[in-house]
Amino acid sequence: MSATSITTGSTREKLLRARACSEELRHLSTDGKNAILLGIANALEGQKSEIMEANRADLDQSGLEGAMPDRLLLTSARICEMARAVRDVAALPDPIGETLDEWQRPNGLRIRKVRVPLGVIGIIYESRPNVTVDTAALALKTGNGVVLRGGKEAWNTNQCLVEIMSTVLGPLHRAIALLDSSTRESVHELVKARGFVDVIIPRGGAELIRFVAENSVVPVIETGAGNCHIFIDESADFDMADRIVLNAKTQRPSVCNAAEKLLIHGQIAAEYVPRIVQKLIVAGVEVRGDGAVCSLAAGLPVTPAAEGDWDEEYLRLCIAVAIVGDIYCAMAHIDKHSTKHSEAIITRDEANARRFLREVDSAAVYWNASTRFTDGGEFGFGAEMGISTQKLHCRGPFALAELTSSKYEIIGTGQTRP
């Protein structure tokens, strides 16, 4: 299949084809869907050189700086990770047709609630080409068509990936539609495509998510923005805290589950602030601090934090550090500034940990673990469409079960309503 056939047609034509193909996907058996997914995984690994060549072209043209090129970069290892994620999705139970509940009424009617596909899913995202494969795999497993609108900086890579997957799909290749990313026109068309698309998922920065949420006439599930916090409680094990903070900030700083804010209990601040600030600086992290942090870290290159720092998602090697009076002050700070993505407490006090887990209102809340685990694959879901930070229709890693709706099947023996 040629790249031309992948990109041919207007947005409307691609949406119509995806809708028609989604109806055909409904009839595929679980074995049939899994065979397609395993074929895609094999094809990705078999064409690594082509994928990396397309990716190099994107990187050369992107103009991205700092940690951002890492979001776009595909290495041989990352392509293998994408293929593994597709195999993981294939290995998971098929949610379609699952009976969620079943009961019988006094009049003899048997009522059954079952999972069904959503239909056609539109996703608008930036940079990360693994999203192209993850979302397509999840959509195919759940019998949904998928419309992909990636960022212009990843056009060559996305086109290559979609071509590979479409070749495996054969006659059903139009179930994956790749929209033009050279202008914003396709975004405007997609958010107005009511009747063609059943749900739109914006995955990216706060500006993208806000634009889609404010302009879409199609239902939207918001994902992505992650102003994530770690709170170091007064009973924290310092060695554990060091490991978690450094992992959460530096392991991959350009993603939404990386830690952006560090809160430290006032009772341990004098001892812990100089220690962790020094370690962060050695790791190449720019540290911004409130007045108390700047004072305790005197002699270290800490930038005074501005008011806007507490709400910013850095997506780079930068972290803002504040001292708080106790767990209640920490939770109040998080409630005011968090994007409701992922927060963590490091503590040996189980009562404080339970309180934090129960009362912090975010999609994922951790006790003594890195925020970097907020991920579909790490949760055992194979892959994800993103991390939902809203409460309807799902929250947290958005995977197979969340790509379904339900319907009621009612079985009678001739009943009529009196």
C-alpha positions in Angstrom: 0.0 0.0 0.0 1.4 3.4 -1.0 1.7 6.4 1.2 -0.4 8.2 -1.4 -3.4 6.0 -0.7 -3.0 6.7 3.1 -3.2 10.4 2.6 -5.6 10.6 -0.3 -9.0 12.3 0.2 -10.5 15.1 2.2 -11.1 14.9 5.9 -14.8 14.2 5.3 -13.9 11.4 2.9 -11.6 9.8 5.4 -14.2 10.1 8.2 -16.8 8.5 6.0 -14.4 5.6 5.2 -13.5 5.1 8.8 -17.2 5.0 9.8 -17.9 2.4 7.1 -14.9 0.3 8.2 -15.9 0.5 11.9 -19.1 -1.3 11.0 -17.1 -4.1 9.4 -14.8 -4.3 12.4 -17.8 -5.0 14.7 -18.1 -8.4 12.9 -14.5 -9.5 13.5 -13.9 -12.3 15.9 -11.5 -12.0 18.8 -9.1 -14.3 17.0 -9.4 -12.2 13.9 -8.6 -9.0 15.7 -5.7 -10.6 17.6 -4.2 -11.9 14.3 -4.2 -8.4 12.9 -2.5 -7.0 16.0 0.2 -9.7 16.0 0.7 -9.0 12.3 1.1 -5.3 13.1 3.7 -6.0 15.8 5.7 -8.2 13.5 5.6 -5.7 10.7 6.8 -2.9 13.0 9.8 -4.9 14.0 10.4 -6.0 10.5 10.5 -2.4 9.2 12.4 -0.7 11.9 14.9 0.8 9.5 12.1 2.5 7.4 10.5 3.8 10.5 13.7 5.3 11.9 14.5 6.8 8.5 11.2 8.6 8.5 11.7 9.6 12.1 15.1 11.1 11.4 13.6 13.3 8.7 11.1 14.6 11.2 13.7 15.2 13.8 15.9 17.1 11.3 13.0 19.4 10.4 11.3 19.7 13.8 13.1 22.6 15.3 12.3 21.2 18.8 14.6 22.1 21.6 15.5 20.9 25.1 13.8 17.7 26.2 11.1 17.9 23.5 12.9 16.0 20.7 12.8 13.0 23.1 9.0 12.9 22.7 9.5 12.6 18.9 12.5 10.2 18.9 12.0 6.6 17.9 15.0 4.3 18.5 15.2 0.6 17.7 14.4 -0.2 21.4 11.4 2.1 21.3 10.0 0.5 18.2 10.4 -2.9 19.9 8.5 -1.4 22.9 5.7 -0.3 20.6 5.5 -3.8 19.1 5.5 -5.3 22.6 2.6 -3.1 23.6 0.6 -4.3 20.6 1.3 -7.9 21.5 0.2 -7.1 25.1 -3.1 -5.7 23.8 -3.6 -8.8 21.7 -3.0 -11.0 24.8 -5.7 -9.2 26.9 -9.3 -10.4 27.1 -11.6 -8.9 24.4 -14.1 -6.6 26.2 -16.5 -6.6 23.3 -19.6 -8.7 24.0 -18.7 -9.0 27.7 -21.8 -9.3 29.9 -21.6 -6.6 32.6 -24.8 -7.4 34.3 -27.8 -9.7 33.9 -31.2 -10.1 35.7 -34.7 -11.3 35.2 -37.8 -9.2 35.9 -41.0 -10.5 37.6 -42.7 -10.5 34.2 -40.2 -12.9 32.8 -38.1 -10.5 30.8 -34.4 -11.3 30.9 -32.2 -8.1 30.7 -28.5 -8.2 29.9 -26.1 -5.3 29.7 -23.2 -5.9 27.3 -20.1 -4.0 26.1 -20.1 -2.7 22.5 -17.6 -0.5 20.5 -17.9 3.2 20.7 -17.7 3.5 16.9 -15.1 5.9 15.5 -12.6 7.6 17.8 -10.7 10.7 16.9 -7.5 11.5 18.6 -5.5 14.8 18.3 -2.0 14.6 19.7 1.5 16.1 19.5 4.9 14.7 18.8 4.9 11.2 20.3 4.6 8.8 17.4 4.1 5.8 19.7 0.6 7.2 20.3 -0.2 6.4 16.6 0.4 2.7 17.2 -1.0 2.5 20.7 -4.3 4.1 19.8 -4.7 2.1 16.6 -4.1 -1.2 18.5 -6.6 -0.3 21.2 -9.2 0.8 18.7 -8.8 -2.3 16.6 -9.0 -4.7 19.6 -12.3 -3.0 20.6 -13.7 -2.9 17.1 -13.5 0.9 16.7 -12.4 2.9 13.8 -9.8 5.5 14.6 -9.0 8.9 13.1 -5.5 10.2 13.9 -4.5 13.8 13.8 -0.8 13.9 14.9 1.5 16.9 15.1 3.1 18.2 11.9 6.5 17.6 13.5 5.8 13.8 13.3 4.2 13.7 9.9 6.7 11.4 8.2 6.9 9.0 11.1 3.1 8.8 11.5 2.6 8.3 7.8 5.1 5.5 7.8 3.5 3.8 10.8 0.0 4.1 9.4 1.1 2.7 6.1 2.7 -0.4 7.8 -0.5 -1.0 9.9 -2.8 -0.5 6.9 -0.9 -3.0 4.9 -1.6 -5.6 7.6 -5.2 -4.6 7.7 -5.7 -5.2 4.0 -9.3 -4.5 3.0 -10.0 -2.9 6.4 -7.1 -0.4 6.1 -9.5 2.5 6.0 -10.4 1.8 9.7 -7.3 3.9 10.4 -7.5 7.4 9.0 -4.5 9.8 9.2 -5.5 13.4 8.7 -3.3 16.1 7.2 -1.2 17.9 9.9 0.3 20.7 7.7 -2.4 23.2 8.9 -4.9 23.4 11.7 -7.8 23.0 9.3 -8.1 19.3 9.9 -8.4 19.9 13.6 -11.2 22.4 13.1 -13.0 19.9 10.8 -12.6 17.0 13.2 -14.0 18.8 16.2 -17.1 19.7 14.2 -17.5 16.1 12.8 -20.6 15.2 14.8 -22.2 12.2 13.3 -19.0 11.0 11.8 -16.9 10.6 15.0 -18.3 9.4 18.3 -15.6 10.8 20.7 -12.5 13.0 20.4 -9.5 12.6 22.7 -7.0 15.5 22.8 -3.7 14.3 24.0 -1.0 17.0 24.5 -0.4 20.3 26.1 -2.9 22.5 28.0 -3.5 24.8 25.1 -4.4 21.9 22.7 -6.7 20.3 25.3 -8.4 23.7 26.1 -9.0 24.4 22.4 -10.6 21.0 21.7 -12.8 21.2 24.9 -14.0 24.6 24.1 -14.7 24.1 20.3 -15.7 20.5 19.8 -19.4 19.6 19.1 -18.3 16.0 19.5 -18.1 14.5 23.0 -14.5 15.0 24.4 -12.5 13.0 26.9 -9.7 15.2 28.1 -6.2 13.7 28.7 -2.7 14.7 29.2 -1.7 17.8 31.1 0.3 16.7 34.1 1.3 19.1 36.8 2.3 16.2 39.1 3.4 16.6 42.7 5.5 14.6 45.2 5.1 15.3 48.9 7.9 14.3 51.2 6.3 13.8 54.6 8.2 14.2 57.9 8.6 10.4 58.4 9.9 9.7 54.9 12.9 7.5 54.3 15.3 9.9 52.7 17.0 7.3 50.5 13.7 6.2 49.2 12.6 9.8 48.6 15.8 10.5 46.7 15.2 7.6 44.4 11.6 8.4 43.7 12.1 12.1 43.2 15.0 11.6 40.8 13.2 8.9 38.9 9.9 10.9 38.6 11.7 14.0 37.4 14.6 12.8 35.3 13.7 9.3 33.9 11.7 11.0 31.0 11.0 14.6 31.8 9.0 15.4 28.6 6.0 13.2 29.5 2.9 14.1 31.4 3.5 11.7 34.4 6.9 13.3 35.2 7.0 15.1 38.6 6.9 18.9 38.2 6.5 20.0 41.8 8.2 18.8 45.1 6.6 19.6 48.5 8.7 19.1 51.6 7.4 18.9 55.2 8.7 21.8 57.3 9.9 19.6 60.1 12.5 17.9 57.8 13.2 20.8 55.4 16.5 22.0 57.0 18.0 18.6 56.5 16.3 17.4 53.3 16.2 20.5 51.2 20.0 20.9 50.7 20.3 17.2 50.1 17.7 16.8 47.4 18.4 20.1 45.7 22.1 19.1 45.4 21.1 15.7 43.9 18.7 17.3 41.4 21.2 19.9 40.3 23.8 17.1 39.7 21.2 15.3 37.6 20.9 18.4 35.4 17.6 19.7 36.8 16.9 23.4 37.0 15.5 24.0 40.5 13.1 26.8 41.4 12.1 27.3 45.0 10.0 29.4 47.3 11.7 31.8 49.7 12.3 29.1 52.4 13.8 26.7 49.9 16.1 29.4 48.5 17.2 30.2 52.1 17.9 26.6 53.1 19.7 25.9 49.8 21.9 29.0 50.1 25.0 28.5 48.0 23.2 26.3 45.5 21.9 27.7 42.1 18.2 27.8 43.0 16.0 30.3 41.1 13.2 32.0 43.1 9.9 30.6 42.0 7.4 33.0 40.5 3.7 32.6 41.2 3.1 31.1 37.7 5.6 28.3 38.4 3.2 26.4 40.7 0.7 25.9 37.8 3.2 25.3 35.0 3.8 21.9 33.4 7.5 22.1 32.5 7.9 19.0 30.4 11.7 19.4 30.8 14.4 19.1 33.4 12.9 21.7 35.7 11.2 21.4 39.1 9.7 23.8 41.6 10.1 23.1 45.3 8.1 24.4 48.2 8.1 23.9 52.0 4.7 23.1 53.6 3.6 23.0 57.2 2.1 19.5 57.2 0.1 17.0 55.2 -3.0 19.2 55.2 -1.0 22.2 53.7 0.4 19.8 51.1 -3.0 18.6 50.1 -4.3 22.1 49.9 -1.4 23.2 47.7 -2.1 20.2 45.4 -5.8 20.9 45.3 -5.1 24.5 44.2 -2.4 23.8 41.6 -2.7 20.2 40.4 -4.1 19.2 37.0 -5.6 16.1 38.7 -3.2 13.7 37.0 -0.8 12.0 39.4 0.4 12.8 42.9 2.6 10.9 45.4 3.4 10.9 49.1 6.6 9.5 50.5 6.0 8.5 54.1 6.4 5.8 56.7 3.2 7.0 58.5 0.4 4.8 57.3 -2.3 7.0 58.6 -1.0 10.0 56.6 -0.6 7.8 53.6 -4.2 6.5 53.8 -5.4 10.1 54.3 -3.4 11.3 51.2 -4.7 8.4 49.1 -8.2 9.0 50.1 -8.4 12.8 50.0 -6.2 13.9 47.1 -8.6 14.2 44.1 -6.4 13.1 41.2 -6.6 10.3 38.7 -3.7 8.4 40.2 -2.4 8.8 43.8 0.8 7.0 45.0 2.2 6.0 48.3 6.0 5.5 48.2 6.2 5.1 44.4 7.1 7.3 41.4 4.4 9.1 39.4 6.1 7.7 36.3 4.0 4.5 36.7 0.8 6.3 35.5 0.7 4.5 32.2 -1.5 2.0 30.5 1.3 -0.5 30.0 2.5 -0.2 33.6 -1.0 -0.7 34.9 -1.3 -3.9 32.9 -3.6 -2.5 30.2 -1.2 -3.1 27.3 -1.3 0.5 26.1 -3.4 3.6 26.5 -5.1 6.4 24.6 -3.9 8.8 27.2 -4.4 9.6 30.9 -7.9 11.0 31.5 -7.9 13.7 34.1 -11.7 14.2 34.0 -14.4 12.0 35.7 -16.7 11.2 32.8 -16.6 8.8 31.1 -13.4 7.4 32.5 -10.5 8.5 34.7 -6.8 7.5 34.6 -5.2 5.4 31.9 -7.7 5.2 29.1 -7.5 1.7 27.6 -9.7 -1.2 26.3 -12.6 -1.1 28.7 -12.9 2.7 28.3 -13.1 2.4 24.5 -16.5 0.7 24.9 -20.0 1.7 25.5 -22.9 -0.6 26.5 -26.3 -1.7 25.4 -29.1 -3.7 26.8 -30.3 -6.9 25.3 -33.8 -7.8 26.4 -35.2 -11.3 25.8 -38.9 -12.0 26.1 -41.4 -14.7 25.6 -44.1 -12.6 24.1 -44.5 -10.0 26.9 -46.5 -6.8 26.3 -46.8 -3.9 28.7 -50.2 -3.6 30.4 
